[in-house]
Amino acid sequence: MTEKLLFWLQVIMAWVYTAPQVIFIVSGKTAGLTLAVYVVFLAYMALGLTLSISSYKIKREKARKHLIIIFLQWLILVGAILAVGLNKIIWRPGDTVICVAILILSVFTIAHFRGFKDPIGRGLLAVWCKAIPQLWLAYTMLNAKSSAGVPIITLLAGHITSIPRLIEIFISGSKHGWDRPTKGLLLGESANILTWVAVTIVWIFTAS
């Protein structure tokens, strides 16, 4: 029952996160937003999807199957935000710097793990693709002295979706073993939550 509630909470809150964000972008409220965030978020969701599939192949149980659905849904929704934002959100020089930094870190990570096969390596790639752009988003809002592009419902939904996902990963690891794909998921999701907290702190500061 707990796993089912966590799953449906994530499904619903993903739409709660996305819909206001899309509405704000379409209406031109993009102050403090950065296009690089959504470009790299797509990579994060794709990595999460591959890790959840690998985890499910090792242990075919419901919680791990739920994670596949969640990451697949996010891949579609972030793609929708990016599609809407392409002509609305300004691509700043700093966006290029962030993307290059993530690319360099990714190349070193792939070289260290000798490809994409190792789940811990993919977990680290997920860290670069989520933590760095979210910290860049926090900086962009701080620099613009505005959080107008991020609705409060989107901010809250980010927490309400990520925390249950982390709980599901913990449940899966505790019940069925901490295999490398599950550890990789834990790495990426922990970085996601910690840096979204940083975004929240800056949002409160710039909104006041």
C-alpha positions in Angstrom: 0.0 0.0 0.0 2.8 2.4 0.9 4.6 1.8 -2.4 1.4 2.3 -4.3 0.7 5.6 -2.6 4.3 6.8 -3.2 3.9 5.9 -6.9 0.7 7.7 -7.5 1.8 10.7 -5.5 4.8 11.0 -7.9 2.7 10.5 -11.0 0.2 13.3 -10.0 2.9 15.7 -8.6 4.9 15.4 -11.8 2.0 17.0 -13.7 1.5 19.5 -10.8 5.2 20.5 -11.3 5.0 20.7 -15.1 1.7 22.4 -15.8 2.3 25.7 -14.0 5.9 25.8 -15.3 4.6 25.5 -18.9 1.9 28.1 -18.3 4.4 30.6 -16.8 6.8 30.1 -19.8 4.1 30.5 -22.4 3.0 33.7 -20.6 6.5 35.1 -20.7 7.4 34.7 -17.0 10.9 33.4 -17.5 12.9 35.7 -15.2 15.5 33.6 -13.4 15.1 30.6 -15.7 17.9 29.0 -17.6 17.4 26.9 -20.7 20.5 24.8 -19.9 18.7 23.3 -16.9 16.0 21.7 -19.0 18.4 20.5 -21.7 20.6 18.7 -19.1 17.5 17.5 -17.1 16.6 15.4 -20.1 19.9 13.6 -19.9 19.3 13.1 -16.1 15.9 11.5 -16.7 17.3 9.3 -19.5 20.1 8.1 -17.2 17.6 7.5 -14.4 15.5 5.5 -16.8 18.4 3.3 -17.9 19.4 2.7 -14.2 15.8 1.8 -13.2 15.6 -0.7 -16.1 18.9 -2.3 -15.0 17.7 -2.4 -11.4 14.4 -4.1 -12.5 16.2 -6.7 -14.6 18.2 -7.7 -11.5 15.1 -8.0 -9.3 11.7 -7.9 -11.1 9.6 -6.4 -8.3 6.9 -3.7 -8.3 8.8 -0.8 -6.7 11.5 -1.0 -9.3 8.9 -1.2 -12.1 7.3 1.9 -10.7 10.6 3.7 -11.0 10.8 2.9 -14.7 7.3 4.5 -15.2 8.2 7.5 -13.2 11.4 8.3 -15.1 9.7 7.6 -18.4 7.0 10.1 -17.5 9.5 12.7 -16.4 11.4 12.3 -19.7 8.2 13.2 -21.6 7.3 16.1 -19.3 10.7 17.7 -19.2 10.8 17.3 -23.0 7.5 19.2 -23.1 8.9 22.0 -20.9 12.0 22.3 -23.1 9.9 22.4 -26.3 7.8 25.2 -25.0 10.8 27.1 -23.6 13.1 27.0 -26.7 11.8 30.3 -28.0 10.9 31.8 -24.7 13.9 31.3 -22.4 17.2 33.1 -23.2 20.3 31.0 -23.7 22.9 32.8 -21.7 26.7 32.5 -22.1 26.8 30.9 -18.7 24.5 28.1 -20.0 27.2 27.2 -22.5 29.8 27.2 -19.7 27.7 24.9 -17.6 27.0 22.5 -20.5 30.8 22.4 -21.3 31.6 21.7 -17.6 29.1 18.9 -17.4 30.5 17.5 -20.7 34.0 17.5 -19.3 33.0 15.8 -16.1 31.0 13.3 -18.0 33.9 12.5 -20.3 36.2 11.9 -17.3 33.6 9.7 -15.6 33.0 7.6 -18.8 36.8 7.2 -19.2 37.2 6.2 -15.6 34.5 3.6 -15.7 35.4 2.6 -19.3 32.0 3.3 -20.8 28.4 3.5 -19.9 27.9 0.0 -18.6 28.8 0.5 -14.9 25.7 1.7 -13.0 27.8 3.7 -10.5 29.3 5.6 -13.4 25.9 6.3 -14.8 24.9 7.4 -11.2 27.7 9.9 -11.2 26.7 11.1 -14.7 23.2 11.7 -13.2 24.7 13.7 -10.4 26.5 16.0 -12.9 23.3 16.3 -15.0 21.1 17.2 -12.0 23.1 18.9 -9.3 25.1 21.3 -11.5 22.2 22.7 -13.5 20.1 23.1 -10.4 22.9 25.0 -8.7 23.1 27.1 -11.9 19.4 27.7 -11.7 19.8 28.9 -8.1 22.7 31.3 -9.2 20.6 32.6 -12.1 17.7 33.4 -9.9 20.0 35.1 -7.4 21.7 37.1 -10.1 18.4 38.2 -11.6 17.1 38.8 -8.1 13.9 37.1 -9.3 12.2 33.7 -9.0 9.3 34.8 -11.1 9.9 32.0 -13.6 9.4 29.3 -11.0 5.9 29.1 -9.6 5.7 28.1 -5.9 3.6 25.0 -6.8 6.4 23.9 -9.1 8.9 24.4 -6.4 6.9 22.4 -3.9 6.1 19.7 -6.4 9.8 19.2 -7.0 10.2 18.2 -3.4 7.0 16.1 -3.3 8.1 14.1 -6.3 11.8 13.6 -5.4 11.4 12.6 -1.8 9.0 9.8 -2.5 11.3 8.6 -5.3 14.2 8.5 -2.8 12.0 6.6 -0.3 11.1 4.1 -3.0 14.8 3.6 -3.8 15.5 3.0 -0.1 12.6 0.5 0.1 13.8 -1.4 -2.9 17.4 -1.5 -1.7 16.5 -2.5 1.8 14.1 -5.2 0.7 15.9 -6.6 -2.3 19.6 -5.7 -1.9 21.8 -2.7 -2.8 22.9 -3.8 -6.3 24.9 -1.3 -8.3 22.0 0.1 -10.4 20.1 0.8 -7.2 23.2 2.5 -5.7 23.5 4.5 -8.9 19.8 5.7 -8.5 20.5 6.6 -4.9 23.5 8.8 -6.0 21.5 10.7 -8.6 18.4 11.2 -6.4 20.4 12.3 -3.3 22.1 15.0 -5.4 18.8 16.0 -6.9 17.2 16.6 -3.4 20.1 18.4 -1.9 20.5 20.9 -4.8 16.7 21.4 -5.0 16.9 22.5 -1.4 19.5 25.1 -2.5 17.2 26.3 -5.2 14.4 26.6 -2.6 16.5 28.7 -0.3 17.4 31.1 -3.1 13.7 31.1 -4.3 12.6 32.2 -0.8 15.4 34.9 -0.7 14.5 36.3 -4.1 10.8 36.1 -3.6 10.9 38.1 -0.3 
